[in-house]
Amino acid sequence: MEENLELSWLEIQLYLGKPIYDYTHRKWRVLDGYKEEENFGKYITFTDTDEYYRFEEYKLYKEEQING
């Protein structure tokens, strides 16, 4: 059985400060922070930016995904 390597919201805190694969932009990034705003959604940020992005719009993986 193949392991699901896509990062879930429940695992976010475990990966703070660690590299994760951003399939959306096809590069490794270090997760820098996250926040959840009631009625607005879940947001993440990376060490290479000051902006927060909607978690739901990103495909984040624990390992690089070739075929996604």
C-alpha positions in Angstrom: 0.0 0.0 0.0 1.4 3.4 -1.0 1.8 6.0 1.8 0.0 9.3 1.3 2.7 11.9 1.3 0.5 15.0 0.8 0.7 17.2 3.9 -2.6 17.6 5.8 -3.6 20.6 7.9 -3.4 18.4 11.0 0.3 17.8 10.3 1.2 21.4 9.7 2.6 22.1 13.2 5.0 19.1 12.8 6.6 20.6 9.7 7.2 24.2 11.0 10.8 25.0 10.2 11.2 22.0 7.9 11.4 21.7 4.2 8.3 20.6 2.4 7.8 20.2 -1.3 5.5 22.8 -2.9 4.1 21.0 -5.9 2.2 24.1 -6.9 5.5 25.9 -7.6 7.6 22.8 -8.0 10.2 23.6 -5.4 11.3 22.9 -1.9 10.2 25.5 0.7 10.6 25.8 4.5 7.3 26.2 6.3 7.5 29.3 8.5 4.0 29.7 9.9 0.3 29.0 9.8 -3.0 30.5 11.0 -6.6 29.6 10.9 -9.2 32.4 10.7 -12.8 31.6 11.5 -15.0 32.2 8.4 -11.9 33.0 6.2 -9.9 29.8 6.1 -6.5 28.3 6.7 -3.3 30.1 5.8 0.4 29.2 5.5 3.6 31.1 5.0 7.2 30.2 4.0 10.6 31.5 4.9 11.0 33.0 1.4 8.0 35.3 1.7 6.2 37.6 4.2 2.8 36.8 2.7 0.3 34.2 3.9 -1.4 31.9 1.3 -4.5 29.9 1.4 -3.6 26.3 2.4 -6.4 24.9 0.2 -4.8 26.4 -2.9 -1.5 24.6 -2.4 -0.4 21.0 -2.9 2.3 20.4 -0.3 4.2 17.1 0.2 6.6 15.5 2.6 8.7 14.3 -0.4 9.1 15.6 -3.9 6.3 14.5 -6.2 7.3 13.7 -9.8 3.9 12.8 -11.3 1.7 14.6 -8.6 
